[in-house]
Amino acid sequence: MTSHTIQMLFVDLALILLLARGFGVLAVRLGQPPVVGEIFAGILLGPTLFGGWIAETFFPLSVRPLLSGMADVGVALFMFVVGLELERGVLRGMGRRTAVVAAGSILVPFVLGLGLGWHLLSGHGSGRAGAFVVFVGLSVSVTAFPVLARIIADRRLARTTVGAFALATAAVVDVVAWIALAAVQASIGGEDGHWRVLLLLPYIAVMFLVVRPLLGRLLTGGDPANPVSVPRLAAVLSGALLSAAATEAMGMHFIFGAFLFGLVMPTGGAAERGEAIQRQTSQLTAVLLPVYFVVAGLKVDLGGLGLDGLLDFGAILLVAVAGKLGGSYLAARLQGVPPRASLALGALLNTRGLTELIILGVGLRIGLLDDSLYSLMVVMALVTTAMTGPMLAWIYRRPVEIATPERASDLVPAARSSA
């Protein structure tokens, strides 16, 4: 590594943090979650503006691998936090209404996305038609659980039934999305990839039956005034990174291992220490995730977007929004939720944010997306996340309570994420 490369790395990190922070604050003042401004900043630094002059000048090719490595660490830690925050009680014993709305929120946009995939196949197909079509369907079906939690907290909906209902549904959608993405990646593995993926099943069993009890012992005892010491935090984060490395070695993406490690973190008596780990890890991701937004933005080039590209983007946005809103609304209405509350649920579940960017990054990495379709999908993620707040303000000025669900597990506490 040359002295010039080191200089540019430091300059780039300073530029990324300043712009991400600035645009994040601007987004908040406009009534948006910070992630909208951070994604927008990443796109501005990419090749879309000024013929790529900004990207070529400030982000030379020698620095980009270093930034990509830091971005991957940030995403791994972020996925660990997502797994840590998911309510396992909801996933173990979710109520009927949560299950039905989650199914509608996934299946309707997924089916519409399959049709969209066939439409896009001729212009953007990767040679693996089946996997491409399924991936497009999956990419328009996701909901960003952490970003949704931030929106619900900012709108003071955390203690309302609609807010809790949306969080429970989004938690289920998130888990289904990661499992489906793992299946898609396994289906297109290399010659030795398929047998290595089979190791995932015993690995999951070991994580729950062996690693989780060990984590419970690690997180109990000690000084009550210092619930998570530096050695404890280092041990937990090392475990998350090793788990990420393990699933990468199995032919899966590293995000699955990090997410799984967060999911097996013990609750109960160790809940307070889990919350402290979440807070401390979130401070790290607040620094590293903006690097991911810029790395993602460097691959987004809208400069040559012609009429065909605009038509493709219109189709992607229409399917994504109509599928989420329509599927969530119809499923909620079937469960007796009032019309306005059903629309509010659909608007909340239309949030995609960073979850979508991570999935799109996987699709680009494994060759299912080309650069142009990736760019359009990233903009779709930005638009659908940005429209959640205004739609919610228009639909849900005066909250309408839903009748008490048949199970207490339909209602979950507000998530603690600030992503």
MOZI-V499303 format. One record per pair of residues at least 12 apart in sequence whose ideal C-beta (glycine too) atoms are under 6 Angstrom apart, sorted by the first residue. I is the first residue (numbers start at 0). J is the second residue. Records with the same first field share a line. If there is no record, write none. Layout:
I->J / J
//
This chain:
4->61
7->62
8->62 / 65
11->62
15->289 / 290 / 293
18->40
19->37 / 40 / 289
22->36 / 39 / 40
23->36 / 37
30->388
31->385 / 388
32->146 / 149 / 150
34->146 / 352 / 353
35->384 / 385
37->289 / 292
38->292 / 381
41->292 / 293 / 295 / 296
42->296 / 299
44->293 / 296
45->296 / 297 / 299
46->300
47->300 / 301 / 302
54->297
66->290 / 294
67->294
69->287 / 290
70->290 / 291 / 294
72->287
73->284 / 287 / 288 / 290 / 291
74->291
75->243 / 253 / 257
76->280 / 283 / 284
77->284
78->254 / 257 / 258
79->239 / 257 / 260 / 261
80->277 / 280
81->145
82->258 / 261 / 262
83->261 / 264 / 277
84->414 / 416
85->170
86->170 / 411
88->408
89->167 / 170 / 408 / 411
92->408
93->408
94->404 / 405 / 406 / 408 / 409
96->334 / 404
97->167 / 168 / 409
99->330 / 334
100->168 / 330 / 331
101->168 / 171 / 172
103->326 / 327 / 329 / 330
104->172 / 326 / 327 / 348
105->140 / 172 / 175
107->322 / 325 / 326
108->139 / 140 / 322 / 323 / 326
109->136 / 140
111->318 / 322
112->135 / 136 / 139 / 318
113->132 / 136
115->135 / 318
116->132 / 135 / 136
117->132
123->369 / 372
125->366 / 367
127->187
130->183 / 186 / 187
131->367
133->183
134->183 / 362 / 367
137->179
138->358
139->318 / 319
141->176 / 351 / 354 / 355
142->169 / 172 / 348
143->350 / 351 / 352 / 354
144->169 / 170 / 173
145->416 / 418
146->350 / 352
147->169 / 347 / 350
148->414 / 416
149->417
150->387
152->413
157->413
159->398
160->400 / 401
161->340 / 343
163->410 / 411
165->344 / 347
166->411
167->411
180->358
181->251 / 255
188->250
192->250
195->249 / 250
196->249 / 250
198->249
199->249
206->259 / 263
207->263
210->263
211->263 / 265
214->265
215->265 / 269
218->269 / 272
226->271 / 272 / 275
227->272 / 275 / 276
232->279
235->276
238->260
239->257 / 260
242->256 / 260
243->256 / 257
252->361
277->415
295->356
299->374 / 377
300->374
301->374
311->375
312->375
315->375 / 379
316->379
319->379 / 383
323->348 / 349
324->345
327->344 / 345 / 348
328->341 / 342 / 345
331->344
336->401
337->399
339->399
340->399 / 401
342->394
343->394 / 395
346->387 / 390 / 391 / 394
349->383 / 387
350->384 / 387
351->380 / 383 / 384
352->384
355->380
356->380
359->373 / 376
//
